[in-house]
């Protein structure tokens, strides 16, 4: 199999994407989540109305779920995507592999799509739990700070979702095709 200039570009582009998301994007998300969690702990020391304590509990659960996504990305998907990029760059041919190479690639793609659906679920929950902008209840500034931090998490997660959907998943499928792996 001969590697084309387009294949070389796609391999480099996948590796650049993986590096950028791993280093920049997930570090930023982790920092936003840590800041929001600190705000939740500060709010725990205030006298809390029932509606706001429910809000902070839901925010804490969402932050936990986002942090789990970050951990999964770093431990499972980053190494796979880097390996896939390297295999594609070296013109590896999975059809010559013994064992369940194709099955493993199919499973990784399924896991990536499942994780992607998990992000969509978190985004839906984020949109449903925001404190009302205008209400008869006056929320302290500390609650508005938390609300703004959750909005930043939502914005960054929306950007990540879009990048994965429009760029990463198609690049993974393309790299798998290049090495004759996966069912597509």
Secondary structure, DSSP 8 states (H G I E B T S, - for coil): ----HHHHHHHHHHHHHHHHIIIIIHHHHHHHHHHHHHHHHHHHTS---HHHHHHHHHHHHHHHHHHHHHHHIIIIIHHHHHHHHHHHHTT--GGG-SSSHHHHHHHHHHHHHHHHHHHHHHHHHHHHS---SS-SS---HHHHHHHHHHHHHHHHHHHHHHHIIIIIHHHHHHHHHHTT-S--
